[in-house]
Amino acid sequence: MSLITLRHAVVKSTISGDTLVIKPITYALSNENEQRISLNYIKAPKLAHFSRDSTGKTQFTVDKPYAFEAREYLRQKLIGQNICYTVDTRISERNRTICTIYLGKDSETGENIIESLVSEGLVYLQKQIDSFVINTSYQRLVLLDKQAKANKRGRYSKTSVANHIRNVQWTIDNPQLFVNHYQSLPPLDAIVEFIRDGNTVRCLLLPSCYFVTIQLAGIRCPMFKHEDNSTHEPYAEEAKQYVEERLLQRQVKVIISGVNKQTLVGTLLHPNGDIALYLLKEGLARCADWSLTFLKSDSREQYRTAENFAKDNHLKIWHNYSVQRSHTNETISNGLSAEVYQGHVLEVVNGDALIVRDLSDNQVKKIYLSSVRAPRAVDFQLKLSQNLSNSKRQQKLKRPLYEIPYLFEAREILRKQLIGQTVQIINDYIQPASNGYSERTCCTVYIDNVNIAETLISKGLAKAIRHQQDDKRRSSHYDALLIAEHRAEQKALGLFSSGSSLRSVIDLVGDENKSRAKSLLNNLQRNNWMEGVVEFIVSGSRFRIHLLKNDFVISLLLSSINCPRFERCSTVDHNSQKKDNEPFGAEALAFSEENFLQRNVYVDIQGIDRGGNFIGRLLTEEKRSVTLMLVQVGLAKVHSSVYGRADHKELLEAEEKSRKERLGIWIDYEESLAENSDDDNDNQSEYTTADESISEMNNTIDFNDSHFRRGAISHITSDLRLYFQYSEQIQALEQLQSDLQELFISTESNEEYIPEENELLAARFSIDNQWYRACVEKIEENNHISVYFVDYGNREIITDLNRLMLLPSDYAQLPVKAHKYELAYVRLPFGVDQREKIRNALFDATKNNECLIKVEYHEDNTDYISVYHANTKENLIRTLAEQSLLVVDQGHKSDQLQYF
C-alpha cells in the first residue's frame, strides 16, 4: 500500500457546503494555480443561483433547505485559513478532484472538516457502495450522522424547513429608492461573493439577502478590457488580487452612498479598515473626483493623502509619476504666482467671471471662478436640437443673460453678494488659450469666509468642470465643489431640475423698439420711483437699466446735467472715435461704472427723446442722487432745465463747490477770466440771452431788423420742432406744386420702379391725393416706405408703390422750402400729452397766417427761434408761457442749453 501524499493550501472561497477553491501556500499573484476540490463521501444541499438559457432569458433557482447554512459553516471556518488535504480520487470526465481536508498543518492534529459537517447535520452522506463497506472513514461518518440525528442537529431539527431557505433578491427595481432607504441607516452587514475588479464587487447583504453590485466610492482601479485583442490596464490584475485576498467571502460592513448608472456606490469596511484607502496607499488606485462626492470631508482628505503617499513613493501605477509643482506656496508651472490678495468687485460677467480692482496695485483685472462652468446655451440646445431646425440652432442669442436658462439667476446670486464688496482672491491656475478662448486667470473667491463658487454650485446654478484625472489646473477646493454639485443634483435644484427658468424681458432699447418705448411712457411716468438694476453704462450719464417689476430693459439719460461725451471704440478706426470724445468723458464713464454698474437703483421717468431713450432721475439703493454724485466730483455740469426742480439749489451749490475746488472738468477753470469772457460775449454776440429776450417782451422791438424772417409755419412735430416756409419762397412753391400736378397726372406709373433710401422722388399725399417732393427715409418689409415731404416738413408711410414716382432732375435740384427750427429759451415738458397741448396751441395761434421768426442762438446744428404774429406782433412764446403751457428758461446762456 502506497503512502498518501499530504498537501497544503489556503482556502480562497467556498462555492457550496461541499466544494472549495484553494490556492497553494506558495502562490503567484495570478490565479493560475487555483484548484477546485470537492469533499469526499458527502453531498451538500444546492444553493440558489441564476443563469441564462439559450434565448438569453434569466432563470432563478431557490435554495435547498440548509444549503446556505452548510456553505456558511465552511466559509466561517476555512476562508483564508491554512489546510492540509489528501486527494482521494479524481473524476477526469467531470474534472473533479475528491479530497479529505483538515484544518491545520497536519492530519493528526487538524480538524476533519467532513466529519464536522456531518456532525452538524448540514450535509448528506453519499449512498453506500461496496467500497464504502470496509472503509473505516465512511463508517465513522455513518455513526456521526446517526448522532446528529439523535441530537436533532441541522436538517434533523424540528424547526420548519422554510426557516432555512433564503429569499434571495437578485435584482433591485429602483436603486435610487433603495439608496434613499438605507443611506440613513447604520452600515449594513454583507458577504463579498465576487470580485469583478479592484473597485467593483458583488455582495450579499444580510439579513435582507439582496445580491448587489457595489462600486467603491472615491477611487478608480486599473480596469480589465473585455474587447477582443485588447490589453488590460497595467496593474488591473494586481488590484483585483489585492481585494480578493482581503475581502472575498469575508464579512464586511457596507455604507451605501449613491447610485451610478444603476450600480450602487459605497464603501466597504473590513475589520482592518477601508479597503479603498489601502488600495490608494499601495498605488493600486487613484482618486475618482466624481465619486469622492459620496464621502465625508474627513474621508476625502484621507483618500487624497493616501494617493499623494503613493505618488511620492512612485508605487505601482505611479511608478512613472513626475512630481508637478503645486498651486500653493510656490509658482505654478504655467507661471502664475499662487498669491492671495484683496479685491474690490466692480462687475459680474455672466455666471462665472468677475471684474475686480486689485487693492494692492489698483489694477483692474478679469478673473474666472476656478473649476466653475456657468449655464451655456449649448447645454440646452443639445436637449432641444431634435426639435429645432439648423437655422434656429445656429441663431445667435441677442441677450444671453435672459435667454439661457438659469444664467440670470446665477448672475444675480453673484451680483447681490459681491458687487461693491471687498473679497479675498486666491490665484489657482491659468487656463491656456484654446478653442477660440483667450487665456484665463482662474481663482477661488471668498467673501466672509464663504467660497462663492461653492455657494453658486450648491444652488444648482453652475456645475463643476470635469478636469482630467492628473490635471493640476483646478480649484484649490475642488472636492468641495463636487460635493456641492452632488447635493444640488440630489435635490434637483436649478440645472438639475426639469424646468428651464427663462427670464422673459421686454427690450425697449434701440431704434427698432423706440415706438414701443414711447407708447409706454405715460405708464412708466405714473409709477414714480421704480426698482431696477443698472445692466450697462454707455457713458457717464447714460445707462441701460432692467426695471424689475415690469421686466423692461430701458435706456435712460440723466436729466438736469450735461456729462462729457465718451464714445466706446467699436470700429477699427480708433482715431475717428477719439475725435468725438470730450475731456473727462472717460473719467465720467469710469466713475459711473465703479459706483453704479450692476447696483440696485430707483428710477423716475420724466420723458423720452426721439431716439426712444427715456429721460429721468436715478437714485442709488441708499437713496443718493446719481446726478448729484456726478456733479460733486466735477464730472457733470448742471443743465438749465434744473430750474424749478426741488433739488436745483443743491445741484447748483454742488457745481459751485466742485468748480472752486477745480475738480474734473473744472480743473482749468479761472473765475476772473470766465467773467471777463462772459462780458465780452455779451457785448459781441449776435444772439441774445434768455434775460435779453424777456426784456424784449416788455420793450419796443424793431421788427424791421434784418434778423427777422417772414413766412408761415407748415408743420409742427410731436417733439415741437417747427417747419417754416419763407414768404419770398411761397410763390415759387406754389408754381412747383402746380407743375408737379400737371406732370404726374399725364404720367403713368412705372411698375418696375423701386425706390431707394435717401432718394428724392415724388410722393402722393394720402389726405389730398396731391403730388409733392419727398425724401425716402426708411424702407421696411412689406413695402412700408417712410417718406419726408421736404417742402412742408411732415412725414407719411406709403405702402402702394403706385403713389411714388421718379422725380425729374430739374425738380430734384430745387432747394427745399421747409426749414427746421426749435423754440428758444424754453424748457419743453417731458410728457407726450403736454407737448401735444403746446403743438395744438401753436397751430391754433398761427392758423396758417404769416409769422415773424428771429434766430436767437444756434446749437448742435440747430437754430432756436422766437415766434411773433406778423400782424399783431404778439410774442407766441410769451403767450404760451402765460397760459402755463411753456416754462421760460430764465438762466440760459447760448453755450449751456441742450435740448433732449
Sequence and secondary structure as in RCSB ss.txt:
>XXXX:A:sequence
MSLITLRHAVVKSTISGDTLVIKPITYALSNENEQRISLNYIKAPKLAHFSRDSTGKTQFTVDKPYAFEAREYLR
QKLIGQNICYTVDTRISERNRTICTIYLGKDSETGENIIESLVSEGLVYLQKQIDSFVINTSYQRLVLLDKQAKA
NKRGRYSKTSVANHIRNVQWTIDNPQLFVNHYQSLPPLDAIVEFIRDGNTVRCLLLPSCYFVTIQLAGIRCPMFK
HEDNSTHEPYAEEAKQYVEERLLQRQVKVIISGVNKQTLVGTLLHPNGDIALYLLKEGLARCADWSLTFLKSDSR
EQYRTAENFAKDNHLKIWHNYSVQRSHTNETISNGLSAEVYQGHVLEVVNGDALIVRDLSDNQVKKIYLSSVRAP
RAVDFQLKLSQNLSNSKRQQKLKRPLYEIPYLFEAREILRKQLIGQTVQIINDYIQPASNGYSERTCCTVYIDNV
NIAETLISKGLAKAIRHQQDDKRRSSHYDALLIAEHRAEQKALGLFSSGSSLRSVIDLVGDENKSRAKSLLNNLQ
RNNWMEGVVEFIVSGSRFRIHLLKNDFVISLLLSSINCPRFERCSTVDHNSQKKDNEPFGAEALAFSEENFLQRN
VYVDIQGIDRGGNFIGRLLTEEKRSVTLMLVQVGLAKVHSSVYGRADHKELLEAEEKSRKERLGIWIDYEESLAE
NSDDDNDNQSEYTTADESISEMNNTIDFNDSHFRRGAISHITSDLRLYFQYSEQIQALEQLQSDLQELFISTESN
EEYIPEENELLAARFSIDNQWYRACVEKIEENNHISVYFVDYGNREIITDLNRLMLLPSDYAQLPVKAHKYELAY
VRLPFGVDQREKIRNALFDATKNNECLIKVEYHEDNTDYISVYHANTKENLIRTLAEQSLLVVDQGHKSDQLQYF
>XXXX:A:secstr
      EEEEEEEEEETTEEEEEESS  SSSTT EEEEETTEE      EEE TTS EEE    TTHHHHHHHHH
HHHTT EEEEEEEEEEGGGTEEEEEEEESSSTTTSEEHHHHHHHTT SEE    HHHHT HHHHHHHHHHHHHHH
TT GGGSSS GGGGS   B   S HHHHHHHHTTS  EEEEEEEEEETTEEEEEEETT BEEEEEETTEE     
 STT    TTHHHHHHHHHHHHTT EEEEEEEEEETTEEEEEEEETTEEHHHHHHHTTS EE HHHHTTS HHHH
HHHHHHHHHHHHTT GGGTT      SSSSB TTS B  EEEEEEEEEETTTEEEEEETTT  EEEEEETTEE  
 HHHHHHHHGGGS HHHHT   S HHHHSTTHHHHHHHHHHHHTT EEEEEEEEEE  BTTB  EEEEEEEETTE
EHHHHHHHTTSSEE    TT   S TTHHHHHHHHHHHHHTT GGGSS       EE  SGGGHHHHHHTHHHHH
HT SEEEEEEEEEETTEEEEEETTTTEEEEEEETTEE        SS HHHHHHH  TTHHHHHHHHHHHHTT E
EEEEEEEE TTS EEEEEEETT  BHHHHHHHTTS EE GGGTTSTTHHHHHHHHHHHHHTT GGGTT  HHHHH
HHHHHHHHH SS  HHHHHHHHTS   TTSTTEEEEEEEEE TT EEEEEEGGGHHHHHHHHHHHHHHHHSS   
TT    TT EEEEE TTT  EEEEEEEEEEGGGEEEEEETTT  EEEE  GGGEE   HHHHTS  S EEEEESS
EE  S HHHHHHHHHHHHHHHTT  EEEEEEEEETTEEEEEEEETTT  BHHHHHHHTTS EE TT  TTT    
